């Protein structure tokens, strides 16, 4: 059964996904993406602030976070996954997305 939200990966997130699969986190990330389709605001997630307002993060492992934002549209909500490697701290490129 498809979720009610459409999940789209940015180019950077697609690159990060390949690296995470190589590191053995493919199943975990797949489950997280499926969860975002169902409900991007189901716990556990963290609302980001200090320049990253409107974005959320979920912990993949101690080092990496799945960072995303939810965009409303006439067809329904779209979940844009911005990146999956590293943490949200110090990611200046996210400020423009």
N, C-alpha and C positions, 0 to 999 in steps of 0.2 A: 504494500500500500504506500503510495507516494505521500510525502508530507505536504502540509499546506503552505510551506515557504519554499521558495526557489533559492538554492545555494549556488553562488557563482564564486569561483576562485580567481583572484587577480593573477597576473602573470607571475608576480613574486611568490604568491601562495602556491602556485603549481610547481615552481622550482623547489620551494621548501618541502612540499609533499614528497617529491622524489627523494630528497635527502632523508626525510623521516622514514620512508619505506625502507631505504637502504640501512638505516639504523635500527630497524625492527619495530617501529611504531605504526606501521601501516594499519593494522587492525584497530588500534586505539583511535587513530585519527579518523578512520572510516566510521567508527561508532559515533564519534563526536560530530561529524558532518551529518550523519543521519539524525542525530539529536537536534541539530540546528534546523533541519527540515521540519521536524515536529514542533519544536518550541524553542526559539533562540533565547528565551528569557527564563527557561527552567534552570534551577540551581544545579550545580554550582557555576556561577559566572561572576565576573567582577566588572562593574561599570568603571570605565576609566575617566580620569579627570586631568587637570593641569595641562591643557592644550590638546588633549585627546578626547574631549567630551563627545558623547554620541557613539563612542566605540566601546566594545566589550572584549573581555579576554577570558579564556579558559586555559587551565594548566594542562599541558601535554605531559611534561615531566619537570624535573627540577629546573631545567635550563630553558625550556621552550614553551611559548604561549601561542595559542590560536587566537588571533586578533581579528575582530569582525565588526561590521556595523549593519544595522537593519534599515532598509530603505523602503518606504511605503510607495506603492504604485496602484494604478487602477486594477491591475491583474492580481494584486495581492502583494504581500511583503516579499522583498528580495533580501537575502542575507549575503552581503559581500564580504568574503574572507580576504583580508588584506595581507596577512602573512602568518607563518606557522613556526618560524625558527627565531630563536632569541626571545627577549622579553620586550615589552612595550616601552620600557624606559630608553630614552635616547634615540628613538626612531623618528627622526625629523621628516622622513619621506611620508609618514602617515598623516602628517598635519595637512598635506595638500589633498588628501583623498576624501 
